[in-house]
Amino acid sequence: MRVLILGSGAREHAIALALTADDEQHELIAAPGNAGIARLAELVTIDPGDPGEVAEFALSQGVELVVVGPEAPLLAGVADALRERGVPVFGPGRAAAAIEGSKAFAKRVMAAAGVPTGKAVHVGTAAEAEAALESLGSPYVVKADGLAAGKGVLVTEDREAARAHAAHWLEAGPILVEQHLAGREVSLFFVCDGDRVVPLAPAQDAKRLGDGDTGPNTGGMGAYSPLPWLAQAFGTEAAFVDIVQRSVAEPVVRQLAVEGTPFVGLLYCGLIVHGTDVRVIEFNARFGDPETQVVLPRLRSPFGALLAAAAGGALDRVPPPVFGDEAAVAVVLAGEGYPVSAPPERPLHGLDEAEQLAGVTVLHAATAERGSQVVATGGRVLSVVGTGAGLLTARERAYAGIDRIRLQGGQLRRDIAEGLGQ
């Protein structure tokens, strides 16, 4: 297939790498891509957030499938423009993508579908926020209603910090104050064709900047898969996946179809697990980053055929995805000042050394080529992924790889997948 990938992060690099692993040879194009994706795909300079430009390019270049990586193009209506022009696209239309774009919309859909989640109050003023904080109690959970690049959520026991966060985001519009749900977080992806859903493998990411889940929220500083503690809690990981499919993914996709906004693409279920109780924290309308970086390396069945079947409303015509038994751990290298400020461009050293290690893959995010030098251009710069027979081996390989890489002012967590056994 001739495939156009929209996006420039490590998630899109992981998607491109998974497509190149297929027996079928795909011709890959990426917009805008990065220095790592450039090794696998032709990079083009079209604006991935411009529906008309993307649709015209796809038609003119004979693109057979468009895979939308980030959320912004989805909420801009890129998938709608492509479908209107008859181009197959893996990604929901703007109306269905509101499951990520508006937390209030997501809560309404969950209520209509009977999906388990926490209580939430939609507020538009400081006085309403104060009342909601008082009603729902500590720990306080305050969320921007729209997209916030991973920075719109605050969980704190500090009432003043919660008020300040609410006041900041109220300037942009209504917010949500939610019930705090105690437990462990799990990310579970479902490939959807508007009617059917097919699960991928569970993963867990680390959202805060510092070790021990300290510091500000980020887009994600690392991830791992599989989750051995899930199998211990539910008997098998498959049992957990089945529960989520029946109680969350299928009802939500049915509800969106009933409302005339079929969901075609990747439904990311952000879950909280306490014992065997499972509730939804949030939905995303696309592959998660950095979870994609540990889920796709474990995939052993054709990736392109799966995405094309979903885009064509035909998931029942392809076998379910198959995952290997090996583990994967991703550690993110971020630039100086992340997530508060954007660092200057700085050279990256040691990439070749890292990639020569067994079981290590370097997935680029904010990188570019300046002559013969690869430079870091933004916040989350790389995801270094280790794979191995178990989490311990995968973790050791990921850190061995990232320790070969040098970036002035670089930041990383040292506790990804720590203490999870063999």
N, C-alpha and C positions, 0 to 999 in steps of 0.2 A: 504493500500500500504506500501511497504518497501521503505522509502525515505531517500536518502543521501543529506544532506545540506552541502554545502561547504562554509566555512567562520567562523569568530569568533567574529563578532560585535553584537551590539544591533539590527541591521537590521536582522541578522540571528536568533537572539533570538525571535524577533517579528514574523518572518516566522514560526519558530518552534511552537510558541504559537498559531498562527492562524491555523496551521495544527492540533494541538491537540483539537481545538474547533470544528472540523468537527464531524458529527455523525459517519462517517466511522472511524474506529480505525486505525491509521497509526503507523507503527513501524519506529521510527526515529533514524538515525545515523548522526553524525555531525563530520566534520573534518576541523579544529581542535576543534571548539566549545569554550566554556568558562564555568565559574563556574555556570552561570545561565542556559545555555543550557543543562548542565549536569543533571539537574533535569528532563529534558524532553526527552533526547536522549542519546544513547550510544556514547561516544566520542572515536574517533580513531585517530591514529597518522600519517596517510598518508599525503603526501604533496599535498594540494589542487591545487597547481600550476603545478603539474607534470602530463601531459595528460596520459602517459602510466600507471603510478601508480594508478591514479583515475579510469581509465577504467578497469584495471585488478581487482581492489578491487570491483568495482560495479558488475562485472561479477561473481566473486567468491562468493559474498555475496547475490546474487539474488536480487539486487537493482532494483526496478521497476520504479523509477523516481529519477533523480538527479536535485537538484535545486542549481544553482550557484549564490552565494550572491555577492561577490566582482568582480571588473572588471579585476583584474590581471589574474585569471585563464582563463577567456574568451579570453583575448588577447594572452594567452599562447597556445590556441588551445584545451583546455580541452573538450569543447562541441563537437568539431570535432572528437576527439578521441572516445568519447562515442558514437556518432552517427555511426561512422564507425564500431563499435562493436555491434550495434543494441540496445544500452541502451537508453531509452527515457530521454531527458534532457531538462530542462527549462533554456535556455540561448543560445544566438546566437553563431555561429561559429566565428572564428578569423576574417574572412574577413568582416562580417557584424558588428562585435564589433568595427571595426575601426571607426564607427560613434561616439564612445567615445574616442577611442585611438588616433585619429588624428582630430584636429579641422579643418585642411585644407580639409580633406576628407569629413567631415560633411558639410562644406560650399559648396563643389562641388556638393554633393548629393542634398542639398537644392536648389541650383541654377538649377540643372537638373530637379528637381521635382516641381519647381515654388513655393517653400515654403517661406513665408515672414520672413526676417531676416535683420540684419544690414550689412552695408558695412564692408569689411575686406580686409586687405592687407597682403599677405604672404611674410615675409621678412627673409633674411638669413644673413644680415650684419648690423653693427651698422649704416652705412650710409643709408641703405634702411629703417631701423627703424626710423631714424631721419626724413627722408622725409615723411614717413607715419604718424608720429606724427604731423608734420606740416600740412599735407593735411587734416587729419580727425579732428584735433583740440581737445580742452579740453571740458569736462573731458576726459583724456586719458585712453584707455582700452588696456592693453598689456597682452597677453595670451601665455603661453607655448603651443606648438602644441600637445605634448603628455600628458601622465598621470603625475600628479604632486601632488597627495594626497591632493587636495583642496587648494594648495598653489601657483599654477601657474598663477593665475589671479590677476592683479592689476588694480583698478579703482582709478584714482587720478587726481587732478588738478595741481599737482606739476610736472612740466616738467622734472626736474632733477631726481625725484623718478621714473618716467616712463622710462627715459633713463637707469637708474641703473637696473631696473627690466628687461628691454630688454637685456641689456648686460649680466646679470646673466644667463638668460635662453638661449640666443644665444650660449652660451658655449656648450649646450646640443644639439643644432640643430636649425632649422628654428622656427620662432614664428609668431604669428598673432598680428597685430595692428588693432583694430576694432573701428567702430563708436560707440559712447556711445548712448545707448537707455534709455531714461528716462521713468520711470513708476514703477509699483509694480511687484515684481517677483511672479510667480506661478509655482509650480511643478505639472505636470499631468502625471500619469503613464498609459501606454497602454499595455495590454497583447496581444501578437501577435503570430500567428501560421504560419507565412511566407506568408500569403495571407490576412487574416482578422485581424482586431484590435478591442479590447474591452476596453473601458475606465474604470479606477478606479476613486476614488474621488480626487479632487484637494486638495493640501496642500501648505503651505508656510513655508520655513525654514529661519533661521537666520544664516547667514554665518560668520559674523564677531565675534570676541572674546568678545567684550565688549558691555555694554548697549548702546542703541542709535546707533547701527551699527558702533561702533568705534573699533579700533585695527586691527590686522591682520586678513586676511581670514583664515578660518578653514574648516574642513570637515562639520561643522554645529553644532550650539550650542543649537538648539531647533526648534520646528515646531508646527504647529496647523492645524486643519481641523475640520469643513468646513471653508470657507472664505466668511463671510457675505457680504463683500464689492463687491464680484463678482456678487452675486445675484442682488445687487443694480445697478450695471453697465450694466448688460446684461439682466435684467428682471428675470432670473432664473439662478442658477448655471448650470443646464442642458443645457441651451442655449449656455453658454460659452463652455462647454465640446463638444457640437456638432460642434461648429466652429473649435475648435482645431482638432477634429477628421477628419473633412472634408478637412481642409486647411493645416494640418501639418502631422498627423500620417499616414493617408491613403496614401497620395502622397509619403511620404518617404518609407513606406513599399513596395509600388508598384515599386518605382524606384530601391530599392535594389533587388527585385525579378527580374526585367528586367535585372539587371547587373549580375545575376547569384549568388547573395549572399543573399538568403532569410533570413529574420530576424525572428527568433523564440525565444521568451523570453519576456523580459520586456523592452519596449522603454520608457525611461524617457525623457519627454519634459520639458526643462527649458525655461520658457516663460517670456516675459516682457509685461505688460498690461498697456496701456495708454489710458484712456477713454474706447473706445471699439476697439481700435487697438491692435492686438496681433501679436507679433513677437517672433521668436526663438532666445534665447541666446546660448543654447547648448543642446546637447543630451547626455544621458548616456545609457549604454547598459544593465542596471541592476536596481534593486530596489534602490531608493535613501535612504541615511541615513543622517538625522533623519526622513525624511518624512514617510518612511515605518512604523515607530513606532506610527504615528497618523492615518494613512490610514487603516492599517489592523485591529486595534481594532474596527473600525466602520463597518467592513464587516460582513454581516449576512448570506451570502450564502456559500456553500461549497468551500473551498479554494483549497484543493487538487485536486478536480475534474476539476477546472478551469485550474490549472497549467498542469495537465496531458493532458487535451484536447488541450492546446496550443502546448505542446511537440509533440503530435500526429497529428498535422495539422487538428484538428477537433473542433475548437471553435464554429462552427455552430451547434454542437450537444449538447451543454450545455446552460442552461439559462444564461442570462447576470448577472453579479454580483449585489447583492443588498446591500445597505448600510443603516445603521440606522440613525435616526435623531440626535442622541447624538453627542457631540463634544469631541475632544481629543486634549490635549496639552502635548507636550514632552519638558522636560528641561534636558539638558545635563550637567553632572558633569564631568569636565575635571581635569587632574592632574596638579600639579605645573609645570610651564614652558611651557605648551602646548600653541601654536603649534610649538614653537621654539626648545625646548629640551625635551628629554624623562626623566620623573621623576623616582626616585628610587621606588622599590616596597614598598607600604605602606598599612597597614591594613585598612579595611573598617568596620565601626561600624554603627549600627542602621538599617541595611537592613531589619531585621524582623519587627522592629517597623514600618518602612515605608510601608511594604507590608500588614500590618494588617489594614491599613486605608482604608475606603470605597472608591472605585473608583480609587485606586492607584495600578499601576503595575511597578515594577522595572525591566528594561531590561538591562542585563549585556553586556558590550563590552570588555574592557581590564581588565578582572578579571581572577583570578585563585584561586584554593583552596590550602592552605598550612596547611596541617593537618585539624584542625577544624576551621581555620581562612580563610575568604575570603580576598584577597588582590587585590589592584589596580596594574596593570602591565604596563600601558601605558598612552597615551594621553587622548582620550575620554573614560571615565571609565564606565559610566552608562547613560542610558536615563530613567528618571522617568516620567511616563505617567499618567496623570489624565484624567478621563472621567466623563462626566456628561451631564445634560440636555442642557446646553449651554456652551459657551466658558468661561464665568466668573466662573462657578462652576468647569469646567475642569481645569482651570488655578489655582484656589485656591487649588484644590486637588493635582495637580502636585507639587506646591511649598510646601504644607504641607508635602508631602512625602519626597521631597529632603531635607527639613529642619530637618528631623529625621536622616539623614545620615551624618556621620562625616568622613572626609578624610583630613589629614594634607596637607595643601597647595592647597586644592581643589578650582576650579574656576567654576563659573556658571554665566549666565545672569539672571537678575531679571526682564526683560521686555518682555519675550516671550508672545505673544498674548495680550499684554497690550492695554487697551483702545478700545477693540472691542465690547463692549456692553455685553448683556446678553448671 
